């Protein structure tokens, strides 16, 4: 992964996937979504078929609908809650930059928050977590083409300086989260597991990860 040179153009949101996944996940007909967005059903059909793109105002409105369907707190409060969360949670952007790390994550890694936040995955980690980002990138995760994913990962944290790597086995659940911009970030939620659980779940998954496409 070459996180340092990635640009926003490589992460263009695939609006047909985003719109169709939202509509189907809420059990809406095109006409109902059109009513929510104050547009015609024909326009929704054109967006879903890729013939036309929604305007910037509609793009933000669609992300607002996604957001309100998952949480009742503001995006700023959500980021703050992530930081205070006792479990292993992180928010990672489409360039592989760690925007927020939870209290539980930094405690598990045995470091201070500044040793994680603001760093790129390829700088802060090696092994499965970097491979997982590359898989998400190739799968269209940051374009809105992926609904969720599950993984079993051996994460290897590289402390700043010359500290020895910190290795943990974790069971991860992953989903895209929609933020203003509009942009899609990766919400990583994980729990540390034993070697026995790690091996068992990898066997159940049929490999290190399962990616569930949005459409």
Secondary structure, DSSP 4 states (H G I P E B T S, - for coil): --GGG--GGGG---HHHHHHHHHHHTT--HHHHHHHHTS-HHHHHHHHHTSS---HHHHHHHHHHHHHHH-SS-HHHHHHHHHH-SSEEEEE-TTSBEEEE-HHHHHHHTS-GGGTTT-BHHHHEEEHHHHHHHHHHHHTGGGT-EEEEEEEEEEEE--SSSPPPEEEEEEEEEEEEEETTTEEEEEEEEEE--HHHHHHHHHHHTSSEEEEE--
